[in-house]
Amino acid sequence: MDYIYIMNSTNQGSKLIHYGVPALICLYFILAFYPKYFGNGKEIVPFSLFNLYTFIPYDYSNYDLQITDSCGDSHLLLYGNKELTPIERKYYPSWLVEIGEEYIRSNNVMIDSTHFIIEKIEGNIDLVRLSGDYVETKKSSYMQFEILKRIK
């Protein structure tokens, strides 16, 4: 025996699903698109996130110290150094950002060879800027490497 589905008054839950879900989807799209395209340009954040995606940074610019030993081998203080303690790994990035911002502001690095981090490092030390695109760096490990100033 074939069963034929007929929606009658006994199927109140089915009516809600049949008419309510499409109505909620339509309401969602109206609330999401109307303020952005037809209204005043401001959006309702819980419904659409167009402006949120415009704040995603696509590029980066980090500073680090390049250490070159007497044999000519070089590595970076933060990114290439496996001997840093966890406390040093938390302190160095903010310290390097301060040094980089000071260099950009005044074109001078206010650090000398008597600084407690610098004096325990042997070899030449250069302030470098690592910049590039996050996606490109992840895909091909390519980044721009610029030596800004020799510190020691």
C-alpha positions as CSV (number, residue, x, y, z in Angstrom):
1,M,0.0,0.0,0.0
2,D,1.4,3.4,-1.0
3,Y,1.3,6.1,1.6
4,I,0.4,9.6,0.4
5,Y,1.5,12.4,2.7
6,I,-1.2,15.0,3.2
7,M,-0.5,17.9,5.5
8,N,-3.5,18.6,7.7
9,S,-4.1,20.2,11.0
10,T,-2.7,17.3,12.9
11,N,0.8,17.9,11.6
12,Q,1.6,21.2,13.3
13,G,5.3,20.4,13.6
14,S,5.5,19.7,9.9
15,K,3.8,23.1,9.0
16,L,6.4,24.9,11.2
17,I,9.3,23.1,9.4
18,H,7.6,23.5,6.0
19,Y,7.0,27.3,6.3
20,G,9.1,28.4,9.2
21,V,12.5,27.3,8.1
22,P,12.4,29.1,4.7
23,A,10.9,32.2,6.4
24,L,13.8,32.3,8.9
25,I,16.4,31.8,6.0
26,C,14.8,34.7,4.1
27,L,14.7,36.8,7.3
28,Y,18.4,36.0,7.8
29,F,19.4,37.1,4.3
30,I,17.3,40.3,4.5
31,L,18.9,41.2,7.8
32,A,22.4,40.4,6.5
33,F,22.3,42.1,3.1
34,Y,19.9,45.0,3.5
35,P,22.0,47.2,5.8
36,K,25.2,46.5,3.8
37,Y,23.8,47.1,0.3
38,F,20.6,49.1,0.6
39,G,20.8,50.8,4.0
40,N,23.3,53.2,5.6
41,G,26.4,50.9,5.1
42,K,26.5,49.7,8.7
43,E,25.9,46.0,9.2
44,I,24.4,44.0,12.0
45,V,27.4,42.0,13.2
46,P,25.7,38.8,14.4
47,F,24.0,38.4,11.0
48,S,26.8,39.2,8.5
49,L,30.6,39.7,8.9
50,F,31.5,41.5,5.7
51,N,33.5,44.2,7.6
52,L,35.2,41.7,9.8
53,Y,36.9,40.1,6.9
54,T,38.3,43.5,5.8
55,F,40.3,43.6,9.0
56,I,42.2,40.4,8.4
57,P,45.9,41.2,7.9
58,Y,47.3,39.7,4.8
59,D,50.9,40.8,5.3
60,Y,53.3,41.0,8.3
61,S,56.4,42.8,9.3
62,N,58.4,41.4,12.2
63,Y,61.8,42.4,13.5
64,D,64.5,40.1,14.7
65,L,68.2,40.1,15.4
66,Q,70.5,38.2,13.0
67,I,73.5,36.7,14.7
68,T,76.5,35.9,12.5
69,D,79.2,33.9,14.1
70,S,82.9,33.9,13.3
71,C,82.5,31.1,10.7
72,G,79.9,33.2,8.8
73,D,76.9,31.1,9.8
74,S,73.9,33.2,10.7
75,H,70.7,32.6,12.5
76,L,67.9,34.7,13.9
77,L,67.6,35.4,17.6
78,L,63.9,34.6,18.0
79,Y,63.0,32.4,15.0
80,G,66.1,30.4,14.5
81,N,67.3,30.0,18.1
82,K,66.4,26.8,19.9
83,E,68.3,27.7,23.1
84,L,65.9,30.4,24.3
85,T,64.1,29.8,27.6
86,P,60.3,30.1,27.6
87,I,60.5,33.4,29.5
88,E,62.9,34.8,26.9
89,R,60.6,33.6,24.1
90,K,57.8,35.7,25.7
91,Y,60.0,38.8,26.3
92,Y,61.9,39.0,23.1
93,P,59.0,39.6,20.6
94,S,57.8,42.8,22.4
95,W,61.4,44.0,22.9
96,L,62.1,43.5,19.2
97,V,58.9,45.3,18.2
98,E,60.0,48.3,20.4
99,I,63.4,48.3,18.7
100,G,61.9,48.1,15.2
101,E,59.4,50.9,15.9
102,E,62.1,53.1,17.3
103,Y,64.2,52.5,14.2
104,I,61.3,53.4,11.9
105,R,60.5,56.5,14.0
106,S,64.0,57.9,14.3
107,N,66.1,55.8,11.9
108,N,68.3,55.0,14.9
109,V,68.5,52.0,17.2
110,M,68.8,53.0,20.8
111,I,70.6,49.8,21.9
112,D,74.3,49.3,22.5
113,S,76.6,46.3,23.0
114,T,76.2,46.6,26.8
115,H,72.6,45.5,26.8
116,F,72.2,42.3,28.8
117,I,70.9,40.4,25.7
118,I,73.5,41.7,23.3
119,E,76.5,41.3,25.6
120,K,76.0,37.5,26.0
121,I,75.9,36.9,22.2
122,E,79.2,36.4,20.4
123,G,79.5,37.5,16.8
124,N,78.0,40.3,14.7
125,I,74.4,41.3,15.3
126,D,72.2,43.0,12.8
127,L,68.7,44.3,13.2
128,V,66.6,42.8,10.4
129,R,63.0,43.1,9.2
130,L,61.1,40.0,8.0
131,S,58.1,40.9,6.0
132,G,55.8,39.2,3.5
133,D,52.4,37.7,2.9
134,Y,51.1,35.1,5.4
135,V,49.8,32.8,2.7
136,E,52.9,33.1,0.4
137,T,55.2,32.4,3.4
138,K,53.2,29.4,4.4
139,K,53.1,28.0,0.9
140,S,56.7,28.6,-0.3
141,S,58.5,29.7,2.8
142,Y,59.3,33.0,1.0
143,M,59.7,36.2,3.0
144,Q,61.5,39.5,2.4
145,F,64.6,39.8,4.5
146,E,66.0,43.3,5.0
147,I,69.0,44.2,7.1
148,L,68.3,47.5,8.8
149,K,71.3,48.3,10.9
150,R,74.4,46.6,12.4
151,I,74.2,46.7,16.2
152,K,77.4,44.9,17.1
